[in-house]
C-alpha cells in the first residue's frame, strides 16, 4: 500500500482513487481543477512506521503471517516502542529489541507529549521490566493464550500506571478502547484500497447528502 488514496468531490459524489481521473467516473464530465467542488485530499493511512514512534503500543502482522497483512484472520504481534523507536516484544525466545521489522503497523500512543516526567523515565521502566523473570524462557514458557506478546505489553502498561498511582486496565478494556477502533479503521481502509486496485474508483454520494457514506467513517 505504497500509493495514497485521495478523495475528491464532483457532481454531488465523493470519489476515492489513487490519482485524479481525466473524466468523472459518475457523470463523465471532464475534470479540471476549477470543476472540482473542492481540492482533492489525501486520506491519512492507518499504518505507522513503528520505529519512528515513541512510547507506543504497536500491532503488526506476526512473523508467520507470510503476506504480512492485516486480513482479520492471521496472527498479530504486539510490542512497545521506547523513546528511540526500538520495539520491545516478547516471543518464544524472550524479549527482543527490534530496530527493524515494524515499519508497517498500527500505533497506540501511550504517553501524552506533556508528560515530561514519564517520558524521561520511559526507557528505564521498559528496560527494567523487560529483564524480569516473567519474560525469561528459563523461568516462564511462552504460551499463545495466557503468556504471550500482548501479556507482556499489557503488564508493562499496568506497571507504569501503578507507578503513576493510576488504576490498571483489563485486557478487555484495553482491547475494546484502544485496539479494536484502530483495527476497524484498518479493515475499512484495506477494503477501500483493494476496491480501488480492482475497479480504479470508489464512488458514493456526498456525506452531506447521505450521512455516513464515507468508507472510513
Protein Blocks (a to p, Z undefined) as FASTA:
>chain_A
ZZccddddeehiacddfbdcfbdfknopacdfklpfbdcdddddfbdcfklgghiacddd
dfklmnopaehlaccddddddfkopacdddfkopaddfbhjlbccdddfbdfklmmlmmm
mmmmmmmmmmpmklgmklpccdfklocfklmmmmmmmmmmmmnopacddfklmmmmmmmm
mmmmmmmmmmmmmmmmmnopacdddfklmghkamkZZ
